[in-house]
């Protein structure tokens, strides 16, 4: 089960691995790109915290990561229960050019990572190339291009082999886990995590409303319902951060979670009518990230 969770962790973990791996391997003499707010500024925020505070953040980040749903598993269920591929739900890859701040790049790195996982599972190779290119651009802007290019060679040579792609993701996750324990740069990684979780929530809600509920797919609806539990853990994590972007995101997450819980109290409330109501909430939260 642990192995399955690692494999199904999706390209979110690729994003985290690239972020943290690059932060460890940048030469001290390299100059940061002056046109953007460096993705590594979070290290200064963390370094200014007490050892106790760092431990709390590390624990809460690990809790969110450990409870993060399996994107490929959810996409697999959507496919299993005949949810059609809907490219209109994706964040357009052309949006990548308008993301200027490191925060917007980070959250959309997570969003595009989930979109790429969704595209890859449905075998949409042309779209996969476009979204891969968008992620590659963000990686370059965040000074992660050297590590990303190393991964890109393996990805491109194996993109048609689903099992090989999963194997690559599995290996990268192991690197991520190692660097998460070794490093303390959690703010940017948390932004990526938030983008990925909101995108997964957005996709699954939009697609599940077209699936008729039966006794067979009841457990799948339970998974979708539990996504709000993951947002709860995300809220607890962001309560520890003091930068403006994280505080603004925390406020949005709290408002979303409160409104969601007023509509969806149990997994049996996931009816088409109520799903349509929470989709409006999800759209508002997501739009703040992708606009």
C-alpha positions as a printed Julia matrix, in Angstrom:
291×3 Matrix{Float64}:
   0.0    0.0     0.0
   2.87   2.35    0.84
   4.48   1.61   -2.51
   1.21   2.24   -4.3
   0.81   5.59   -2.58
   4.31   6.61   -3.6
   3.72   5.66   -7.23
   0.36   7.42   -7.37
   1.72  10.58   -5.77
   1.8   12.14   -9.28
   3.9   14.93  -10.66
   3.31  17.07   -7.6
   6.21  15.25   -6.05
   8.26  15.94   -9.15
   7.61  19.62   -8.57
   8.61  19.37   -4.92
  11.67  17.34   -5.72
  12.87  19.78   -8.35
  12.3   22.71   -6.03
  14.14  21.24   -3.06
  16.81  19.44   -5.04
  17.75  22.61   -6.87
  17.88  24.58   -3.65
  20.58  22.22   -2.41
  22.65  22.13   -5.58
  22.78  25.74   -6.78
  26.36  26.99   -6.65
  26.83  29.88   -4.24
  28.3   31.98   -7.05
  25.23  31.76   -9.25
  23.3   35.0    -9.61
  19.56  34.98   -9.04
  17.42  36.26  -11.87
  16.66  39.9   -11.09
  13.41  39.88  -13.09
  11.59  37.67  -10.58
  11.24  37.3    -6.86
  13.58  34.42   -6.07
  11.91  31.15   -5.15
  14.44  30.68   -2.39
  13.44  33.69   -0.3
  11.38  31.37    1.87
  14.62  30.04    3.33
  15.2   33.41    5.0
  11.73  33.3     6.5
  12.3   29.82    7.87
  15.8   30.64    9.12
  14.41  33.47   11.23
  12.14  31.1    13.12
  12.9   29.38   16.37
  13.86  25.73   16.37
  10.49  24.93   17.94
   8.64  26.77   15.16
  10.62  24.94   12.51
   9.66  21.62   14.07
   5.98  22.56   14.02
   6.14  23.52   10.33
   8.05  20.37    9.45
   5.49  18.23   11.26
   2.49  19.95    9.69
   4.02  19.8     6.22
   4.66  16.08    6.67
   1.04  15.64    7.82
  -0.33  17.35    4.7
   1.99  15.37    2.46
   1.15  12.07    4.16
  -2.59  12.72    3.81
  -2.43  14.06    0.27
  -4.81  12.06   -1.96
  -3.41   9.9    -4.72
  -4.01  11.93   -7.91
  -3.5    9.03  -10.29
  -5.8    6.87   -8.19
  -8.57   9.46   -8.37
  -8.02  10.0   -12.1
  -8.09   6.23  -12.53
 -11.47   6.12  -10.78
 -12.8    8.91  -12.97
 -11.75   6.95  -16.03
 -13.14   3.73  -14.58
 -16.54   5.29  -14.03
 -16.67   6.75  -17.53
 -15.86  10.39  -16.83
 -14.85  11.81  -20.23
 -11.64  13.76  -20.72
 -12.46  17.48  -20.59
  -9.64  19.76  -21.69
 -11.78  22.82  -20.88
 -11.21  22.13  -17.2
  -7.45  22.52  -17.49
  -5.6   25.71  -16.71
  -4.62  26.81  -20.26
  -0.9   26.27  -20.79
  -0.77  29.7   -22.47
  -1.44  31.27  -19.05
   2.12  30.46  -18.04
   3.4   33.69  -19.61
   1.42  35.9   -17.26
   2.71  34.43  -14.0
   5.27  36.95  -12.78
   5.65  36.54   -9.02
   7.28  33.5    -7.49
   4.04  32.75   -5.6
   2.0   32.54   -8.81
   4.69  30.41  -10.42
   4.76  28.06   -7.43
   1.01  27.49   -7.1
   0.66  27.03  -10.86
   3.58  24.62  -10.86
   1.36  22.49   -8.61
  -1.72  23.1   -10.77
   0.04  22.24  -14.0
   1.52  19.17  -12.32
  -1.96  17.79  -11.63
  -3.13  18.78  -15.12
  -0.17  16.92  -16.59
  -1.0   13.84  -14.5
  -4.61  13.99  -15.76
  -3.49  14.44  -19.38
  -0.9   11.67  -19.14
  -3.37   9.15  -17.76
  -5.84   9.8   -20.59
  -3.07   9.44  -23.17
  -3.35  12.92  -24.67
   0.22  13.11  -25.92
   0.03  16.43  -27.79
  -1.5   18.19  -24.81
   1.08  16.53  -22.56
   3.89  18.17  -24.54
   2.28  21.61  -24.24
   1.79  21.32  -20.5
   5.2   19.82  -20.01
   6.66  22.85  -21.8
   4.68  25.18  -19.52
   6.05  23.47  -16.42
   9.53  23.59  -17.91
   9.23  27.37  -18.33
   8.21  27.82  -14.7
  11.11  25.61  -13.65
  13.48  27.87  -15.53
  11.96  31.02  -14.02
  12.37  29.54  -10.55
  16.01  28.7   -11.24
  15.27  24.98  -11.38
  15.99  24.48  -15.08
  19.28  22.62  -14.62
  17.65  19.89  -12.55
  14.5   19.95  -14.68
  16.5   19.4   -17.88
  18.12  16.36  -16.29
  14.68  14.94  -15.54
  13.36  16.06  -18.95
  15.69  13.74  -20.82
  14.27  10.73  -19.03
  10.69  11.95  -19.32
  10.83  12.64  -23.05
  12.45   9.31  -23.86
   9.8    7.42  -21.87
   6.68   9.58  -22.28
   4.91   6.9   -24.35
   5.54   4.22  -21.76
   3.1    4.67  -18.89
   4.9    2.21  -16.59
   8.24   3.95  -17.2
   6.73   7.35  -16.39
   5.38   5.99  -13.12
   8.77   4.48  -12.34
  10.46   7.85  -12.92
   7.95   9.56  -10.65
   8.56   6.9    -8.03
  12.32   7.5    -8.1
  11.92  11.27   -7.95
   9.59  10.96   -4.96
  12.3    9.08   -3.08
  14.64  12.0    -3.74
  11.93  14.4    -2.6
  11.45  12.57    0.65
  15.18  12.66    1.34
  15.5   16.39    0.64
  12.36  17.29    2.59
  13.98  15.79    5.67
  17.29  17.49    4.98
  16.06  20.98    4.04
  13.86  23.58    5.69
  12.52  25.44    2.64
   8.84  24.69    3.05
   7.05  27.9     2.01
   7.5   27.55   -1.74
   6.94  23.79   -1.52
   3.72  24.47    0.42
   2.52  26.83   -2.32
   3.09  24.05   -4.87
   1.24  21.61   -2.64
  -1.7   24.0    -2.28
  -1.95  24.52   -6.04
  -1.93  20.78   -6.64
  -4.57  20.05   -4.02
  -6.95  22.77   -5.19
  -6.57  21.64   -8.82
  -7.29  18.04   -7.86
 -10.36  19.18   -5.93
 -11.5   21.32   -8.87
 -11.08  18.55  -11.44
 -12.67  15.79   -9.39
 -15.74  17.85   -8.42
 -16.34  18.96  -12.0
 -16.03  15.41  -13.31
 -17.85  13.5   -10.57
 -21.07  15.47  -11.03
 -21.6   13.67  -14.34
 -21.18  10.23  -12.78
 -24.32   8.51  -11.53
 -23.88   7.29   -7.99
 -24.23   3.54   -7.47
 -23.37   1.05   -4.76
 -20.24   0.13   -6.72
 -18.79   3.63   -6.95
 -19.75   4.74   -3.44
 -16.13   4.5    -2.19
 -15.08   6.89   -4.96
 -17.55   9.51   -3.75
 -16.09   9.01   -0.29
 -12.64   9.89   -1.66
 -13.97  13.09   -3.19
 -15.66  14.01    0.08
 -12.4   13.46    1.97
 -10.63  16.06   -0.15
 -11.96  18.71    2.2
 -10.16  16.95    5.04
  -6.92  17.45    3.14
  -7.74  21.14    2.82
  -8.22  21.22    6.59
  -4.65  19.94    7.05
  -3.45  22.51    4.51
  -5.1   25.27    6.53
  -3.29  24.09    9.67
   0.02  24.26    7.78
  -0.53  27.77    6.42
  -1.43  29.06    9.88
   2.31  28.86   10.61
   3.44  31.16    7.77
   3.72  34.93    8.02
   4.43  36.05    4.43
   1.64  38.0     2.72
   0.94  35.45   -0.05
   0.58  32.61    2.43
  -1.64  34.67    4.72
  -3.89  35.65    1.8
  -4.09  32.03    0.69
  -4.91  30.95    4.24
  -7.82  33.38    4.34
  -9.16  32.02    1.03
  -8.78  28.42    2.18
 -10.64  29.09    5.41
 -13.51  30.82    3.62
 -13.74  27.98    1.12
 -13.68  25.26    3.74
 -16.35  26.94    5.87
 -18.71  27.46    2.92
 -18.05  23.93    1.62
 -18.9   22.36    4.98
 -22.19  24.21    5.08
 -23.21  22.52    1.82
 -21.5   19.13    1.99
 -21.82  17.59    5.44
 -21.4   13.91    4.47
 -20.35  12.09    1.31
 -24.04  11.44    0.61
 -24.47  15.18    0.07
 -22.44  14.88   -3.13
 -25.53  15.17   -5.31
 -25.41  16.98   -8.68
 -27.26  19.97   -7.21
 -24.92  20.4    -4.23
 -21.83  19.61   -6.27
 -22.75  22.46   -8.6
 -22.9   24.78   -5.6
 -19.47  23.84   -4.27
 -17.99  24.03   -7.77
 -18.79  27.74   -7.73
 -16.77  28.0    -4.52
 -13.92  25.98   -5.98
 -13.88  28.12   -9.1
 -13.47  31.28   -7.02
 -10.57  29.8    -5.05
  -8.84  28.41   -8.13
  -9.33  31.58  -10.15
  -7.34  33.53   -7.58
  -4.46  31.19   -8.31
  -4.58  31.02  -12.11
  -5.58  34.61  -12.98
